[in-house]
Amino acid sequence: MKTRLQNSTSRSLKAFTLAEVVMSILIVNIAATGLMGCFKYAYFVTALARENQRATQVMLERTEAIRLCSWDQVRSNGFIPTTFTDYFDPTAASGSRGTTYNGTVSVTSFPFSTSYRDNMRQLTLTVTWQTGSVIRARTNVTYIAKDGIQNYVY
């Protein structure tokens, strides 16, 4: 008695062809590349937001320090430094502080013609830093009054 084994699947359905394998690898590579590009962009945007936030913090620190100076110190030439340098992480070791922020400060007379013009000064503070090959800048303009906050602190 002879028994025949019947194979329910044909030989062509048992495995993938080389063309199918190459196409599936190509599709997986395209999807992985797109996903990695999304991750890279997300990290870049996060780093840029952190740099912007730190620049705002540097400007606020300098502005508040100057606004606490006495009226005579604000009016005297040379008391408030016109340039400064700060870092993303000023407490880190030298060489690993991250982005360098360069700032300029100018104290000028009040730009409007009013009766209290001589009792006011305009403070302009600009911070610049470099992200890759792009130079970024933020500017803050505020006013200092003769009878301002410095009289309540000291």
C-alpha positions as a LaTeX table, in Angstrom:
\begin{tabular}{lrrr}
\hline
Residue & $x$ (\AA) & $y$ (\AA) & $z$ (\AA) \\
\hline
Met1 & 0.00 & 0.00 & 0.00 \\
Lys2 & 1.31 & 3.33 & $-1.00$ \\
Thr3 & 0.37 & 6.52 & 0.78 \\
Arg4 & 0.72 & 9.80 & $-0.88$ \\
Leu5 & 1.44 & 12.80 & 1.21 \\
Gln6 & $-0.49$ & 15.69 & 0.01 \\
Asn7 & 0.98 & 19.09 & 0.49 \\
Ser8 & $-1.74$ & 21.65 & 0.95 \\
Thr9 & 0.49 & 24.58 & 0.08 \\
Ser10 & 2.43 & 24.94 & $-3.06$ \\
Arg11 & 6.13 & 25.64 & $-3.10$ \\
Ser12 & 5.75 & 29.25 & $-4.26$ \\
Leu13 & 3.69 & 30.20 & $-1.17$ \\
Lys14 & 6.16 & 28.90 & 1.41 \\
Ala15 & 8.63 & 31.82 & 1.40 \\
Phe16 & 9.01 & 35.41 & 0.35 \\
Thr17 & 10.76 & 36.26 & $-2.85$ \\
Leu18 & 13.89 & 38.37 & $-2.90$ \\
Ala19 & 12.01 & 41.28 & $-4.43$ \\
Glu20 & 9.45 & 41.25 & $-1.59$ \\
Val21 & 12.20 & 41.23 & 1.05 \\
Val22 & 14.06 & 44.11 & $-0.61$ \\
Met23 & 10.88 & 46.19 & $-0.90$ \\
Ser24 & 9.91 & 45.58 & 2.73 \\
Ile25 & 13.39 & 46.58 & 3.92 \\
Leu26 & 13.17 & 49.72 & 1.80 \\
Ile27 & 9.79 & 50.66 & 3.29 \\
Val28 & 11.03 & 50.03 & 6.86 \\
Asn29 & 14.16 & 52.16 & 6.19 \\
Ile30 & 12.08 & 55.05 & 4.82 \\
Ala31 & 9.78 & 54.93 & 7.84 \\
Ala32 & 12.70 & 54.74 & 10.30 \\
Thr33 & 14.47 & 57.64 & 8.59 \\
Gly34 & 11.32 & 59.75 & 8.82 \\
Leu35 & 10.91 & 58.88 & 12.48 \\
Met36 & 14.54 & 59.77 & 13.27 \\
Gly37 & 14.09 & 63.06 & 11.40 \\
Cys38 & 11.08 & 63.84 & 13.57 \\
Phe39 & 13.09 & 63.11 & 16.72 \\
Lys40 & 15.99 & 65.28 & 15.54 \\
Tyr41 & 13.65 & 68.19 & 14.78 \\
Ala42 & 11.90 & 67.82 & 18.15 \\
Tyr43 & 15.25 & 67.94 & 19.98 \\
Phe44 & 16.30 & 70.99 & 17.96 \\
Val45 & 13.07 & 72.85 & 18.76 \\
Thr46 & 13.41 & 71.95 & 22.45 \\
Ala47 & 17.01 & 73.22 & 22.54 \\
Leu48 & 15.97 & 76.42 & 20.77 \\
Ala49 & 13.17 & 77.00 & 23.29 \\
Arg50 & 15.64 & 76.49 & 26.15 \\
Glu51 & 18.09 & 78.97 & 24.61 \\
Asn52 & 15.30 & 81.54 & 24.17 \\
Gln53 & 14.19 & 81.02 & 27.77 \\
Arg54 & 17.74 & 81.43 & 29.08 \\
Ala55 & 18.18 & 84.63 & 27.02 \\
Thr56 & 15.01 & 86.01 & 28.56 \\
Gln57 & 16.27 & 85.06 & 32.00 \\
Val58 & 19.63 & 86.78 & 31.40 \\
Met59 & 17.86 & 89.95 & 30.24 \\
Leu60 & 15.54 & 89.93 & 33.24 \\
Glu61 & 18.42 & 89.43 & 35.71 \\
Arg62 & 20.39 & 92.35 & 34.26 \\
Thr63 & 17.37 & 94.62 & 33.97 \\
Glu64 & 16.26 & 94.06 & 37.55 \\
Ala65 & 19.81 & 94.56 & 38.85 \\
Ile66 & 20.08 & 97.89 & 37.02 \\
Arg67 & 16.63 & 99.00 & 38.14 \\
Leu68 & 17.76 & 98.53 & 41.76 \\
Cys69 & 20.66 & 100.96 & 41.33 \\
Ser70 & 20.31 & 104.39 & 42.88 \\
Trp71 & 19.38 & 107.34 & 40.67 \\
Asp72 & 22.91 & 108.77 & 40.89 \\
Gln73 & 24.38 & 105.42 & 39.82 \\
Val74 & 22.03 & 105.22 & 36.84 \\
Arg75 & 22.93 & 108.73 & 35.71 \\
Ser76 & 26.70 & 108.40 & 36.21 \\
Asn77 & 28.75 & 107.35 & 33.21 \\
Gly78 & 30.67 & 104.12 & 33.63 \\
Phe79 & 28.87 & 102.70 & 36.68 \\
Ile80 & 26.66 & 100.36 & 34.63 \\
Pro81 & 28.81 & 98.20 & 32.32 \\
Thr82 & 27.88 & 98.56 & 28.66 \\
Thr83 & 28.68 & 94.94 & 27.73 \\
Phe84 & 28.48 & 91.60 & 29.50 \\
Thr85 & 28.81 & 87.88 & 28.84 \\
Asp86 & 26.75 & 85.09 & 30.38 \\
Tyr87 & 26.42 & 81.37 & 29.71 \\
Phe88 & 23.63 & 78.81 & 29.40 \\
Asp89 & 24.95 & 77.06 & 32.53 \\
Pro90 & 27.20 & 79.50 & 34.41 \\
Thr91 & 27.82 & 77.04 & 37.25 \\
Ala92 & 29.34 & 74.36 & 35.00 \\
Ala93 & 33.06 & 73.87 & 34.54 \\
Ser94 & 34.82 & 76.09 & 32.04 \\
Gly95 & 34.46 & 74.68 & 28.55 \\
Ser96 & 31.14 & 72.96 & 29.21 \\
Arg97 & 28.94 & 75.95 & 29.99 \\
Gly98 & 26.98 & 75.74 & 26.75 \\
Thr99 & 25.72 & 78.66 & 24.72 \\
Thr100 & 27.44 & 82.02 & 25.24 \\
Tyr101 & 25.17 & 85.04 & 25.58 \\
Asn102 & 26.70 & 88.46 & 24.80 \\
Gly103 & 24.81 & 91.51 & 25.95 \\
Thr104 & 24.86 & 95.26 & 25.51 \\
Val105 & 23.33 & 97.82 & 27.85 \\
Ser106 & 22.54 & 101.45 & 27.11 \\
Val107 & 20.97 & 104.01 & 29.41 \\
Thr108 & 19.74 & 107.04 & 27.52 \\
Ser109 & 17.55 & 110.03 & 28.28 \\
Phe110 & 13.78 & 109.62 & 28.21 \\
Pro111 & 12.66 & 109.81 & 24.55 \\
Phe112 & 9.39 & 111.74 & 25.09 \\
Ser113 & 8.91 & 115.45 & 25.74 \\
Thr114 & 7.12 & 115.62 & 29.08 \\
Ser115 & 7.42 & 117.62 & 32.28 \\
Tyr116 & 9.05 & 114.66 & 34.07 \\
Arg117 & 11.55 & 113.91 & 31.28 \\
Asp118 & 14.57 & 114.70 & 33.46 \\
Asn119 & 13.37 & 112.21 & 36.10 \\
Met120 & 13.29 & 109.23 & 33.69 \\
Arg121 & 15.84 & 107.18 & 31.75 \\
Gln122 & 15.40 & 104.60 & 29.00 \\
Leu123 & 17.19 & 101.28 & 29.50 \\
Thr124 & 17.82 & 99.20 & 26.37 \\
Leu125 & 19.26 & 95.74 & 26.87 \\
Thr126 & 20.14 & 93.43 & 23.95 \\
Val127 & 21.29 & 89.81 & 24.22 \\
Thr128 & 22.77 & 87.91 & 21.26 \\
Trp129 & 23.78 & 84.27 & 20.94 \\
Gln130 & 24.53 & 81.78 & 18.19 \\
Thr131 & 22.55 & 78.63 & 17.39 \\
Gly132 & 24.47 & 76.63 & 14.81 \\
Ser133 & 25.34 & 79.22 & 12.16 \\
Val134 & 22.40 & 81.54 & 12.96 \\
Ile135 & 22.90 & 84.55 & 15.23 \\
Arg136 & 19.84 & 85.21 & 17.39 \\
Ala137 & 19.02 & 88.34 & 19.40 \\
Arg138 & 16.47 & 89.58 & 21.91 \\
Thr139 & 15.99 & 93.19 & 23.00 \\
Asn140 & 14.23 & 94.62 & 26.04 \\
Val141 & 13.39 & 98.31 & 26.44 \\
Thr142 & 12.17 & 99.62 & 29.78 \\
Tyr143 & 12.21 & 102.84 & 31.77 \\
Ile144 & 13.81 & 103.80 & 35.07 \\
Ala145 & 12.24 & 106.50 & 37.25 \\
Lys146 & 14.03 & 108.74 & 39.73 \\
Asp147 & 11.45 & 107.84 & 42.37 \\
Gly148 & 11.24 & 104.19 & 41.34 \\
Ile149 & 11.75 & 100.88 & 43.12 \\
Gln150 & 15.32 & 101.67 & 44.24 \\
Asn151 & 13.93 & 104.10 & 46.84 \\
Tyr152 & 11.89 & 101.34 & 48.47 \\
Val153 & 14.68 & 98.77 & 48.62 \\
Tyr154 & 17.45 & 100.88 & 50.14 \\
\hline
\end{tabular}
